[in-house]
Structure formats: structure tokens, C-alpha cells
Amino acid sequence: MDLLKNKKVVWTAAVVVLIIAGYFVYNSGPVVSAQGSASLKVVPDEVSVNINVETKNESAQGAQSLNKEISEKLFAGLVGAGFNKDELKFVNYYINPDYDWKTGKQKGYVVSQQLVVKTANVEKVPSVVDTAVSAGALVSYINFELSEKKQNENKIKALEEASKDAKDKAKAIAEGQGRRLGRLVGLNNQEFNYPGPIYAYQKGVVEDVVSANAEARKAASNLAPNEMEISASVSASYRVSLF
């Protein structure tokens, strides 16, 4: 009976020793690190048009009233042209003194705000420009960009590919030393780069509103999205198997 008990004790001790030894082997040894990268060519799926509504008057109230009139006409015109209200957003409302830069004296007030129109249909952009012109507003720029949904989809894909690239590089380094890649011990998202909007048109230094809108109308009639590059990089560290 004592012999059997002693054998169980010895067997248990041996198992414990093996477990401890395995733990130290598993958690010891050199670490190899590698940085993976990935880049994707993506076609923008959204067009953004920024329209500036600027009005001037001797009084702040007068400038505000004029701005409201044009803004309401612009908004109604775009809804009438088939745009959903969710595609239209007013931003950046400002009221500032209007100075005569030659004399330095204030001559009134200027009110400005922008209406941003976003659409997935490139063919609708000329009607945006026409509506802006009819309302008395000015097209500031037109650009191509990725919708939030497509940004998130491609971010996930780019990071996944960068992570795989990091693992492949770490594996190659380990095998180059005659070792096997062990467990992952560190993972860090180094960078995700979305270049942002790509300008298809940007208003230059043109004082004449009619000429500026004519340039915007010409650009809107010849829109063609170019690919943009999304990139990501990931750093990963692995244990290197000792045998």
C-alpha cells in the first residue's frame, strides 16, 4: 500500500516537473519582431460638394436675413432636385464685421455658412451646381471620398492583411535561424492611413461668382473618380521555439 502511494507521489511530482519545465520552455527563448504592411487601391464611392452661402449688409440682422433667404432657397431647390435631406448638411455658420480694407473702417457685416451635399451618384453633381447658381450661392469645392461604411470595411481588410504580413515576415526570420515560430507575445497597430478627400474641383482666387460657378459646372460635367490608396501597418512579436 505504501509502495503504491509512493509511486503516485513520484508520478505526480514528475508531472508537475514536466508542466513547470514546459511552461518555462514555452515562455522562454528569444523573441522575434516584424512589422507588416498592406496597401489597398480603392475607388471612392461618394462625391461631396461644398457650397458657400455668403451675404453682406450694413447690419448683422440684414446679413443674416439675406443668408437665410438664400440658404432656404438652396435647400428647397436641392430637395426638389431629388436629394434626400440626409444628404444635405449646413456647417460653419459665421457672423463677422465687414471692413473696407483700404480705409480700415467697418462698413457692415458678413454672414457665411456652408452646405455640404453628399451623394453616391456622380451624375447628380451638375444639378447641385446648377441649383447653387440659381440660389445665388458659390460652389467652393467638389471632391471624391470614401463613405464611412467603406472606410471601415477597408480599414479592417488593410489591418488584417498587414497583420498576416507581419506574421509571415517573423516566420521567415525564425526559419532563417533554423527555428520555428512560437506563440504571439505582442501585437501593435502601428498605423492606418486614409488619405482623405481627393479634390475634383477647388475654387481658385476668382472674385467673379459667375466665372467661379462656370468653372465648377465644367468640372461637375467631367467627373471621374481616381483610385485612392489606403495603407496600414502592424507590428508583431513572437517567441522563437528552442527546438
Buried (B, 14 or more C-beta within 10 A) or exposed (E): EEEEEEEEEEEEEEEEEEEEEEEEBEEEBEEBBBBBBBBBEBEBBBBBBBBBBBBBBEEBEBBBEBBBBBBEBBBEBBBEEEBEEEBBEBEEEEBEEBEEEEEEEEBBBBBBBBBBBBBEEBEBBBBBBBBBBEBBBBBBBBBBBBEEEBBEEBBEBBBEBBBBBBBEBBBEBBEEEEBBBBEEEEEEEBEBEBEEBBEBBBBEEEEEBEEBBBBBBEBBEEBEBEEBEBBBBBBBBBBBBEE
